[in-house]
Amino acid sequence: MTGIDTPTPEPATQTSVCPGCGSVLAVVPGLAGTHAGASASCAGLFAVTVRGLREEAGQDVRAAALLQVSTDAYDAQHLVPGAPAAAPVRLALARERDVDPARAAALGSRVDDAAPRDLTPPSRWTTTVADLAADLDVVDLPTLVRASADAVWADWAPAHARLRAAADTALTS
């Protein structure tokens, strides 16, 4: 056998760990980071996973609500230290106070002003965008988004009291 006949091994896929959610994902060369607190691969996977919701959101209020919930859950896992924990507060509004996700997002600066800035995120997440993407073949996206948001909210359990208080402040200020 000559060197020409010897198969060239495929290069090993490089991976990176997302600093926000901890997902281990393949590094996509040239992919730019688009979300503070997330790896470029994680933000890219999220964008691809919710692309259908994003495309439908302008014409379908249910798709818009699901897109907002998925964005809030994703953002709650990718907080920037020192920034307001607005996404977990929006999850509190939706999950605990039955506020429509679009209305919670519309509260904007009121949520930002009320949101704690010193929360320590969970050290481990029950589900991440990698789980959503992996399960799309067997479960529909709306079901996955709702389950993911519920899991992210549950993961924030140690901070629930502060997040509920911030949600109430945002509603009444």
DRENTI-521435 format. One line per 5 residues: number of its first residue (from 1); for each residue x, y, z of N, C-alpha, C. Coordinates in nm, 2 decimals, decimal comma. Layout:
REM DRENTI-521435
NUM> X/Y/Z/X/Y/Z/X/Y/Z ~ ...
REM end
This chain:
REM DRENTI-521435
1> 0,09/-0,12/0,00/0,00/0,00/0,00/0,09/0,12/0,00 ~ 0,06/0,22/-0,08/0,14/0,34/-0,09/0,07/0,45/-0,01 ~ 0,14/0,56/0,00/0,08/0,68/0,07/-0,05/0,73/0,00 ~ -0,05/0,70/-0,13/-0,17/0,75/-0,20/-0,29/0,67/-0,17 ~ -0,27/0,54/-0,13/-0,38/0,45/-0,10/-0,43/0,46/0,04
6> -0,35/0,53/0,13/-0,39/0,54/0,27/-0,49/0,65/0,28 ~ -0,60/0,62/0,34/-0,71/0,72/0,36/-0,66/0,83/0,46 ~ -0,69/0,95/0,43/-0,66/1,06/0,51/-0,77/1,07/0,62 ~ -0,72/1,07/0,75/-0,82/1,08/0,85/-0,89/1,21/0,85 ~ -1,02/1,21/0,88/-1,10/1,34/0,89/-1,05/1,41/1,01
11> -1,03/1,55/1,00/-0,99/1,62/1,11/-1,10/1,62/1,22 ~ -1,05/1,62/1,34/-1,15/1,61/1,46/-1,23/1,74/1,46 ~ -1,36/1,72/1,49/-1,44/1,84/1,50/-1,41/1,92/1,63 ~ -1,38/2,05/1,62/-1,36/2,13/1,74/-1,49/2,16/1,80 ~ -1,49/2,16/1,93/-1,61/2,20/2,01/-1,57/2,31/2,11
16> -1,68/2,37/2,15/-1,66/2,48/2,25/-1,78/2,47/2,35 ~ -1,76/2,51/2,47/-1,86/2,51/2,57/-1,92/2,65/2,58 ~ -2,05/2,66/2,57/-2,12/2,79/2,58/-2,10/2,84/2,72 ~ -2,06/2,96/2,74/-2,04/3,02/2,88/-2,17/3,04/2,95 ~ -2,28/3,05/2,88/-2,41/3,07/2,94/-2,48/2,94/2,98
21> -2,51/2,86/2,89/-2,59/2,74/2,92/-2,51/2,61/2,94 ~ -2,38/2,62/2,90/-2,29/2,50/2,92/-2,30/2,40/2,80 ~ -2,38/2,42/2,70/-2,39/2,33/2,59/-2,25/2,31/2,52 ~ -2,22/2,19/2,49/-2,10/2,16/2,41/-2,14/2,15/2,27 ~ -2,09/2,24/2,19/-2,13/2,24/2,05/-2,01/2,25/1,95
26> -2,04/2,20/1,83/-1,93/2,21/1,73/-1,90/2,36/1,70 ~ -1,78/2,39/1,68/-1,73/2,52/1,64/-1,76/2,54/1,49 ~ -1,83/2,64/1,45/-1,86/2,66/1,31/-1,76/2,78/1,27 ~ -1,67/2,74/1,18/-1,57/2,84/1,14/-1,64/2,96/1,08 ~ -1,60/3,08/1,12/-1,66/3,20/1,06/-1,79/3,25/1,12
31> -1,84/3,17/1,21/-1,97/3,21/1,27/-1,94/3,32/1,37 ~ -2,01/3,43/1,36/-1,98/3,55/1,45/-2,08/3,54/1,57 ~ -2,03/3,57/1,69/-2,11/3,58/1,80/-2,22/3,69/1,79 ~ -2,34/3,65/1,82/-2,45/3,75/1,81/-2,52/3,77/1,94 ~ -2,48/3,71/2,04/-2,55/3,72/2,17/-2,45/3,72/2,28
36> -2,45/3,83/2,35/-2,36/3,85/2,47/-2,40/3,74/2,57 ~ -2,30/3,67/2,62/-2,32/3,57/2,72/-2,33/3,43/2,66 ~ -2,33/3,42/2,53/-2,34/3,29/2,46/-2,23/3,27/2,36 ~ -2,19/3,14/2,34/-2,09/3,12/2,23/-2,16/3,14/2,10 ~ -2,07/3,16/2,00/-2,13/3,19/1,86/-2,20/3,07/1,81
41> -2,16/2,95/1,84/-2,23/2,82/1,80/-2,36/2,81/1,87 ~ -2,37/2,85/1,99/-2,50/2,84/2,07/-2,60/2,94/2,01 ~ -2,55/3,06/1,99/-2,64/3,17/1,94/-2,69/3,13/1,80 ~ -2,60/3,08/1,72/-2,63/3,03/1,58/-2,74/2,92/1,59 ~ -2,72/2,82/1,68/-2,81/2,71/1,69/-2,95/2,76/1,73
46> -2,95/2,86/1,83/-3,08/2,92/1,87/-3,15/2,98/1,75 ~ -3,08/3,06/1,67/-3,13/3,13/1,56/-3,19/3,04/1,46 ~ -3,13/2,93/1,43/-3,18/2,83/1,34/-3,30/2,76/1,40 ~ -3,29/2,72/1,52/-3,40/2,65/1,59/-3,53/2,73/1,59 ~ -3,53/2,86/1,61/-3,65/2,94/1,62/-3,68/3,01/1,49
51> -3,61/2,98/1,38/-3,62/3,06/1,25/-3,77/3,05/1,21 ~ -3,83/2,94/1,21/-3,97/2,93/1,17/-4,07/3,02/1,25 ~ -4,05/3,02/1,38/-4,13/3,11/1,47/-4,10/3,26/1,43 ~ -3,97/3,29/1,41/-3,94/3,43/1,37/-4,01/3,47/1,24 ~ -4,01/3,38/1,14/-4,07/3,40/1,01/-4,22/3,42/1,03
56> -4,29/3,35/1,12/-4,43/3,35/1,13/-4,48/3,46/1,23 ~ -4,39/3,51/1,31/-4,43/3,60/1,42/-4,51/3,72/1,37 ~ -4,47/3,78/1,26/-4,54/3,90/1,21/-4,69/3,88/1,17 ~ -4,72/3,75/1,14/-4,86/3,73/1,10/-4,94/3,64/1,20 ~ -4,87/3,59/1,29/-4,94/3,49/1,39/-4,90/3,53/1,53
61> -5,00/3,57/1,60/-4,98/3,62/1,74/-4,93/3,50/1,83 ~ -4,98/3,38/1,80/-4,93/3,26/1,88/-4,78/3,24/1,85 ~ -4,74/3,25/1,73/-4,60/3,23/1,70/-4,52/3,34/1,76 ~ -4,57/3,46/1,76/-4,50/3,57/1,82/-4,48/3,55/1,97 ~ -4,58/3,50/2,04/-4,58/3,47/2,18/-4,48/3,36/2,21
66> -4,48/3,25/2,13/-4,38/3,14/2,14/-4,24/3,19/2,12 ~ -4,22/3,28/2,02/-4,09/3,33/1,99/-4,04/3,41/2,11 ~ -4,13/3,49/2,17/-4,09/3,57/2,29/-4,05/3,48/2,41 ~ -4,13/3,37/2,43/-4,10/3,28/2,54/-3,97/3,21/2,52 ~ -3,95/3,17/2,39/-3,82/3,10/2,36/-3,70/3,19/2,38
71> -3,72/3,32/2,34/-3,61/3,42/2,36/-3,59/3,45/2,50 ~ -3,69/3,46/2,58/-3,68/3,48/2,72/-3,61/3,37/2,79 ~ -3,65/3,25/2,76/-3,58/3,13/2,82/-3,43/3,12/2,78 ~ -3,40/3,15/2,65/-3,27/3,15/2,60/-3,19/3,26/2,67 ~ -3,24/3,38/2,68/-3,17/3,49/2,74/-3,15/3,47/2,89
76> -3,25/3,40/2,95/-3,23/3,37/3,10/-3,12/3,28/3,13 ~ -3,08/3,20/3,03/-2,96/3,11/3,04/-2,83/3,18/3,00 ~ -2,84/3,30/2,94/-2,72/3,36/2,89/-2,70/3,51/2,94 ~ -2,73/3,52/3,07/-2,71/3,65/3,13/-2,57/3,70/3,13 ~ -2,55/3,83/3,11/-2,42/3,89/3,13/-2,41/3,94/3,27
81> -2,30/3,90/3,34/-2,28/3,94/3,48/-2,30/4,09/3,49 ~ -2,37/4,13/3,59/-2,40/4,27/3,62/-2,51/4,34/3,54 ~ -2,56/4,27/3,44/-2,67/4,32/3,36/-2,80/4,29/3,43 ~ -2,91/4,36/3,41/-3,03/4,33/3,47/-3,08/4,19/3,43 ~ -3,13/4,11/3,52/-3,18/3,98/3,49/-3,33/3,99/3,44
86> -3,34/4,07/3,33/-3,47/4,09/3,28/-3,54/3,97/3,22 ~ -3,47/3,88/3,16/-3,53/3,76/3,10/-3,59/3,67/3,20 ~ -3,52/3,64/3,31/-3,59/3,56/3,41/-3,71/3,64/3,48 ~ -3,71/3,77/3,48/-3,82/3,84/3,53/-3,94/3,83/3,43 ~ -3,91/3,83/3,30/-4,02/3,81/3,20/-4,07/3,67/3,21
91> -3,99/3,57/3,24/-4,04/3,44/3,26/-4,13/3,43/3,38 ~ -4,09/3,51/3,49/-4,18/3,51/3,61/-4,31/3,57/3,57 ~ -4,31/3,68/3,49/-4,44/3,74/3,45/-4,52/3,64/3,37 ~ -4,46/3,57/3,28/-4,54/3,48/3,20/-4,58/3,35/3,28 ~ -4,49/3,30/3,36/-4,52/3,17/3,42/-4,59/3,19/3,56
96> -4,56/3,29/3,63/-4,62/3,31/3,76/-4,73/3,41/3,77 ~ -4,73/3,51/3,68/-4,83/3,62/3,68/-4,92/3,61/3,57 ~ -4,91/3,51/3,48/-5,00/3,49/3,36/-5,01/3,61/3,27 ~ -4,89/3,68/3,26/-4,89/3,80/3,17/-4,85/3,75/3,03 ~ -4,92/3,79/2,93/-4,89/3,75/2,79/-4,74/3,79/2,76
101> -4,66/3,70/2,70/-4,52/3,72/2,67/-4,50/3,85/2,60 ~ -4,58/3,89/2,50/-4,56/4,02/2,43/-4,58/4,14/2,52 ~ -4,68/4,13/2,62/-4,69/4,24/2,71/-4,57/4,25/2,81 ~ -4,52/4,13/2,85/-4,41/4,13/2,94/-4,29/4,19/2,87 ~ -4,27/4,16/2,74/-4,16/4,22/2,66/-4,18/4,37/2,65
106> -4,31/4,41/2,63/-4,34/4,56/2,61/-4,32/4,64/2,74 ~ -4,31/4,57/2,85/-4,28/4,64/2,98/-4,14/4,69/2,98 ~ -4,05/4,65/2,89/-3,92/4,69/2,86/-3,84/4,75/2,98 ~ -3,83/4,88/2,98/-3,75/4,95/3,09/-3,80/4,93/3,23 ~ -3,93/4,91/3,24/-3,98/4,88/3,38/-3,93/4,75/3,43
111> -3,92/4,65/3,34/-3,86/4,52/3,38/-3,71/4,53/3,40 ~ -3,64/4,61/3,32/-3,50/4,63/3,34/-3,47/4,70/3,47 ~ -3,55/4,80/3,50/-3,53/4,87/3,62/-3,56/4,79/3,75 ~ -3,65/4,70/3,74/-3,69/4,62/3,86/-3,60/4,49/3,87 ~ -3,54/4,45/3,76/-3,47/4,32/3,76/-3,34/4,33/3,84
116> -3,32/4,23/3,92/-3,19/4,22/4,00/-3,07/4,22/3,91 ~ -2,96/4,27/3,95/-2,84/4,27/3,88/-2,73/4,18/3,94 ~ -2,76/4,12/4,05/-2,66/4,04/4,12/-2,70/3,89/4,13 ~ -2,79/3,84/4,05/-2,83/3,70/4,06/-2,72/3,61/4,01 ~ -2,70/3,50/4,07/-2,61/3,40/4,03/-2,69/3,29/3,95
121> -2,66/3,27/3,82/-2,74/3,18/3,75/-2,72/3,04/3,80 ~ -2,81/2,95/3,77/-2,79/2,81/3,81/-2,66/2,75/3,75 ~ -2,59/2,66/3,83/-2,47/2,61/3,78/-2,49/2,50/3,67 ~ -2,61/2,45/3,66/-2,65/2,35/3,56/-2,79/2,37/3,51 ~ -2,81/2,35/3,38/-2,94/2,37/3,33/-3,00/2,24/3,29
126> -3,13/2,23/3,32/-3,20/2,10/3,29/-3,21/2,08/3,14 ~ -3,23/2,19/3,06/-3,25/2,18/2,92/-3,18/2,30/2,85 ~ -3,13/2,28/2,74/-3,07/2,40/2,66/-3,12/2,39/2,52 ~ -3,08/2,49/2,44/-3,12/2,50/2,30/-3,07/2,37/2,23 ~ -2,96/2,31/2,27/-2,91/2,19/2,21/-3,01/2,08/2,22
131> -3,08/2,07/2,34/-3,18/1,97/2,36/-3,30/2,00/2,27 ~ -3,34/2,13/2,26/-3,45/2,16/2,17/-3,42/2,12/2,03 ~ -3,30/2,15/1,98/-3,27/2,12/1,84/-3,27/1,97/1,82 ~ -3,21/1,90/1,92/-3,20/1,75/1,91/-3,34/1,69/1,91 ~ -3,44/1,75/1,98/-3,57/1,68/1,99/-3,67/1,73/1,88
136> -3,63/1,82/1,79/-3,72/1,87/1,69/-3,78/1,76/1,60 ~ -3,70/1,65/1,59/-3,75/1,54/1,50/-3,86/1,46/1,56 ~ -3,88/1,47/1,69/-3,98/1,39/1,75/-4,09/1,47/1,83 ~ -4,07/1,59/1,85/-4,16/1,68/1,93/-4,18/1,81/1,85 ~ -4,30/1,86/1,85/-4,32/1,99/1,78/-4,26/2,10/1,85
141> -4,22/2,20/1,78/-4,15/2,32/1,84/-4,23/2,39/1,95 ~ -4,36/2,42/1,93/-4,43/2,48/2,04/-4,43/2,41/2,17 ~ -4,44/2,27/2,17/-4,43/2,19/2,29/-4,30/2,20/2,35 ~ -4,19/2,19/2,27/-4,05/2,20/2,31/-4,03/2,34/2,38 ~ -4,07/2,45/2,32/-4,05/2,58/2,37/-4,12/2,60/2,51
146> -4,24/2,55/2,52/-4,31/2,56/2,65/-4,24/2,48/2,76 ~ -4,20/2,36/2,72/-4,13/2,27/2,82/-3,99/2,33/2,86 ~ -3,93/2,39/2,76/-3,80/2,45/2,79/-3,81/2,57/2,88 ~ -3,91/2,65/2,85/-3,93/2,77/2,94/-3,97/2,73/3,08 ~ -4,05/2,62/3,09/-4,08/2,57/3,22/-3,96/2,52/3,30
151> -3,87/2,45/3,22/-3,75/2,40/3,28/-3,65/2,51/3,32 ~ -3,64/2,61/3,24/-3,55/2,72/3,27/-3,60/2,79/3,40 ~ -3,73/2,82/3,40/-3,79/2,88/3,52/-3,77/2,80/3,64 ~ -3,79/2,67/3,63/-3,77/2,58/3,75/-3,62/2,58/3,79 ~ -3,53/2,59/3,70/-3,38/2,60/3,73/-3,35/2,73/3,81
156> -3,43/2,83/3,79/-3,41/2,95/3,86/-3,47/2,95/4,00 ~ -3,52/2,84/4,05/-3,59/2,83/4,18/-3,53/2,90/4,29 ~ -3,40/2,89/4,31/-3,34/2,97/4,43/-3,36/3,12/4,43 ~ -3,39/3,17/4,31/-3,41/3,31/4,29/-3,56/3,35/4,27 ~ -3,65/3,25/4,28/-3,79/3,28/4,25/-3,85/3,40/4,33
161> -3,82/3,40/4,46/-3,88/3,51/4,54/-3,84/3,65/4,49 ~ -3,71/3,66/4,46/-3,66/3,79/4,41/-3,72/3,82/4,27 ~ -3,73/3,72/4,18/-3,78/3,74/4,05/-3,93/3,77/4,05 ~ -4,00/3,71/4,14/-4,14/3,74/4,15/-4,16/3,88/4,20 ~ -4,08/3,92/4,30/-4,09/4,06/4,35/-4,06/4,16/4,24
166> -3,96/4,13/4,16/-3,92/4,22/4,05/-4,04/4,23/3,95 ~ -4,10/4,11/3,92/-4,21/4,11/3,83/-4,33/4,19/3,88 ~ -4,36/4,18/4,01/-4,46/4,26/4,07/-4,43/4,41/4,06 ~ -4,31/4,44/4,08/-4,27/4,58/4,07/-4,28/4,64/3,93 ~ -4,24/4,56/3,83/-4,26/4,60/3,69/-4,40/4,62/3,66
171> -4,49/4,54/3,71/-4,63/4,55/3,68/-4,70/4,67/3,75 ~ -4,65/4,71/3,86/-4,71/4,82/3,93/-4,64/4,95/3,93 ~ -4,52/4,96/3,87/-4,45/5,09/3,87/-4,50/5,17/3,75
REM end
